[in-house]
Amino acid sequence: MHDRKIGSLSVSAIGLGCMNMSFGYGPVDDEVSTQLLNQALDTGYRFLDTAMVYGSGHNESLIGKALGSRRNEYVLATKCGLSREGIDGRPEVIAESCDASLERLGTDVIDLYYLHRVDPEIPVEESVGAMARLVDAGKVREIGLSEVCSDTLKRACKEYPIAALQSEYSLWSRTPERGVLDACAELGVTMVPFSPLGRAFLTGKAQDVTHLDEDDLRCTIARPRFEPEAFAKNIKLLEPFGEIAKAHDCTMTQLALAWLLHGQDRTMVSIPGTKHIEYMEENAAASEIMLDDETIAQLNDLINENTIIGERYTAERMAGADSERD
């Protein structure tokens, strides 16, 4: 895989989202995950994304144990400010969280440290200031934000340079196009899309909520588009989508990732998550696919927030999302 930049860091154009190995999408297997993590590095992944909330520390510990001897082979991103207890962006909590993450990860430094969600009770400047002090202390190399609007991003950048903004972005989730992508380009912030495959919808392998475990994220926070009625309408888009993929000799998964890699002057770094080795390898191959402008336009017309039925989150989740304000 070719490299892209996040601040001072050089990463693979496609990173590995590690959340699925701990929670969110059904049963997990640490032995398989350990094999997957090591094989991912062998495949060419050089960017791993985790967070303290993924399995309440389980995911960070898994990475620390699985890749402890290979720490110099990858750029490591983790996040603070969100736990099962809720959002907490207080400076003292951020400092404590960093130390706990370092211990679980078995490392002396976190390459990219995100504020997972902005605390509505704490000015973003205070949270970012606390993270900047972690950089000064040598515990963090670069800092980022997750799921924020363009105004919040601009305020944060005045406090300290923000290297990356992580937000949900895919063909079927276009929130960043309302202003965040322009702000990132203006400020030199790398966009890092999560859920780039529409929570597996764009792979063609997803099912509606009646076939999923009740604690699956598609049955909880991301339910609206997976309700049976909405899903039945949305899935009709996959037939022409699949035809475009065939024309480019790739899978629907690879087509969705190639669309992202083509965007924003080819600076984005996507982090599809998986707990399956074969899907990890399939995702990596997307970095070699080049799409022309005609195909990009065709995809944009086919799948977008006007052709998809349902919001990306539940009403309660949407109401509390800073990213929805732009």
Secondary structure as GFF3:
##gff-version 3
##sequence-region A 1 326
A	DSSP	beta_strand	3	6	.	.	.	ID=ss1
A	DSSP	beta_strand	9	12	.	.	.	ID=ss2
A	DSSP	beta_strand	16	17	.	.	.	ID=ss3
A	DSSP	three_ten_helix	19	21	.	.	.	ID=ss4
A	DSSP	alpha_helix	30	43	.	.	.	ID=ss5
A	DSSP	beta_strand	47	49	.	.	.	ID=ss6
A	DSSP	alpha_helix	58	67	.	.	.	ID=ss7
A	DSSP	three_ten_helix	68	73	.	.	.	ID=ss8
A	DSSP	beta_strand	75	80	.	.	.	ID=ss9
A	DSSP	beta_strand	82	83	.	.	.	ID=ss10
A	DSSP	beta_strand	86	87	.	.	.	ID=ss11
A	DSSP	alpha_helix	91	105	.	.	.	ID=ss12
A	DSSP	beta_strand	110	115	.	.	.	ID=ss13
A	DSSP	alpha_helix	124	136	.	.	.	ID=ss14
A	DSSP	beta_strand	140	146	.	.	.	ID=ss15
A	DSSP	alpha_helix	150	159	.	.	.	ID=ss16
A	DSSP	beta_strand	164	168	.	.	.	ID=ss17
A	DSSP	three_ten_helix	175	178	.	.	.	ID=ss18
A	DSSP	alpha_helix	180	187	.	.	.	ID=ss19
A	DSSP	beta_strand	190	194	.	.	.	ID=ss20
A	DSSP	three_ten_helix	201	203	.	.	.	ID=ss21
A	DSSP	three_ten_helix	209	211	.	.	.	ID=ss22
A	DSSP	three_ten_helix	217	219	.	.	.	ID=ss23
A	DSSP	three_ten_helix	224	226	.	.	.	ID=ss24
A	DSSP	alpha_helix	228	234	.	.	.	ID=ss25
A	DSSP	three_ten_helix	235	237	.	.	.	ID=ss26
A	DSSP	alpha_helix	238	247	.	.	.	ID=ss27
A	DSSP	alpha_helix	252	266	.	.	.	ID=ss28
A	DSSP	alpha_helix	277	285	.	.	.	ID=ss29
A	DSSP	three_ten_helix	286	288	.	.	.	ID=ss30
A	DSSP	alpha_helix	293	302	.	.	.	ID=ss31
A	DSSP	alpha_helix	315	319	.	.	.	ID=ss32
A	DSSP	three_ten_helix	322	325	.	.	.	ID=ss33
###
